[in-house]
Amino acid sequence: MPNSTRGFTLLEVMVALAIFAVAAVSLLSAQEAQIHTDGKLADKTLAHWVALNRLAELQLQGNFPDIGQGESPARMGDRDWVVTTKVEGTPSPDVRRVIFSVALKSEDFGGEPSMVTTLTAFIPRSRVTATNEKA
């Protein structure tokens, strides 16, 4: 070959393509992990909002909650949720611990819910003091 003709050999081109392929695969795998993380964060945010809504409903009822556990459905963000509410006593008889466990209702695997988040709140007994007004 004359010296005036310069270019890449087939081996150099193959090595460059192999390096590009490895870099592209690693970038795609990092992007897939990011998409998976974004989905988990969206689920966790929605589940937290569901729990906060249940807490607000409980506070708006104005009743001191009884000790026990219950389960109820909820819908938010085009998803079905299962909220388990557990009311426990505390050392103070005027305060109850309420634990809201929110799970994403799954249609797969027999509909077993998949736990997403838990919110713990403390509800005090309302102390209404009656005042006698003199007219």
N, C-alpha and C positions, 0 to 999 in steps of 0.2 A: 504494500500500500504506500502510496506517496505521502510525504509529510504534510502536504497542503490539505489533505482530507482528514478532518478531525471529527469525532463524534463519540457517542457512548457505545460501549460494547454491549452485547446482549446480557452478559453477566452483570454489568453495572445497572442496567435497566431493571433486571429481575430483583437485585438487592434493593433498589429504590422502591419498587412496588411492594416488596415484602415489608419494608419498614412502614410504608404508608398503610398497608393492611393491618399491621399490628396496632398502629396509632388509631386507626378508624374503629377497630373493634373495642379498644379500651375506652374511647370516647363514647361509643354507643352504650357500653355497659355502665358508664358513669351517668349518662342521661337516663337510662332505665331506672337506676337506683334513685335518682332525683325525682322522677315521676312517681315512683312508689312511695317515697317519703312525702311528697305533696299530697297524695291521696290519703295517707294516714293522718296528716295534719288537718286536712279538711274534715275527716270523720271525727277526729278528737274535738275540733272546734264546735261542730254541730252537736255532738254529744254533750259537751259542756253547757251549751245553750239550752238543751233539753233539760238538763239537771237544774239549771238556774230558773227555768220556767216553772218546774215543779216546786222549787223552793218558794218562788214568788206566790204560786197558788196556795201553798200551805200557809204562808204568812198572811195572805189576804183573807183566808177563812177565819182567822182570828181565834180559832180554838186551840187549846193546848193539846198537842197530839198524844194519843194513847200509845203505850209501848206495844210494839208488834212489828210485823213485816207484811208488805203487800207488793203486788206487781201490777203494772198497768202499761198499756201501749201508748205510744206517742208517734206523731208524724212530723218530721221537719226535714227540709232540704230534699224532698222527693225520696226520703228514706223512711223505713219503718223502724222504730226503736222500741225496746222493752226497758221500762224503768222499774227497778226494784227499790222500794223505799223501806228502810229499816229504822225504826225509832227505838232508841235505847235510853235507859235512865242514866243519870250522872250522879255524882256525890251530892249535888244540890237537888232537892226535890222540886225546885222551881225552874229547872233547866233540863231540856231533853236534847240528846244528840240524835241528829237525823242524818242518815247516810243514804245518798242517792247513787245507785249503781246503774249506769246506762250501758246497754248492750245494743249492738246492731242486729236486728232480727234478720236471720239468714234463711233463705229458702233452700239453700244447699244443705246436704248432710242432715236431713230430717228436720230442718228448721231450728237447729240449736243456735241460740243467740251468742254472738261473739262480743265479749266485754271490751268496752272502749275507754270509759273513764268513770271515776268515782268522785263525788262531791260530798264533803262533810260539813254540816252546819249545826249550830246550836240555837235552839228556839227557847226563849224565856217565857215564863208564864206572865201573861198580861196582868198588871196590877192596876185595876181601876179603883180609884178612890172616890167614894161618893161624897159630895159636898152638900150640905144643907144650905139652901139659899133662903134668906128671909126676905119676904116681900115688903 
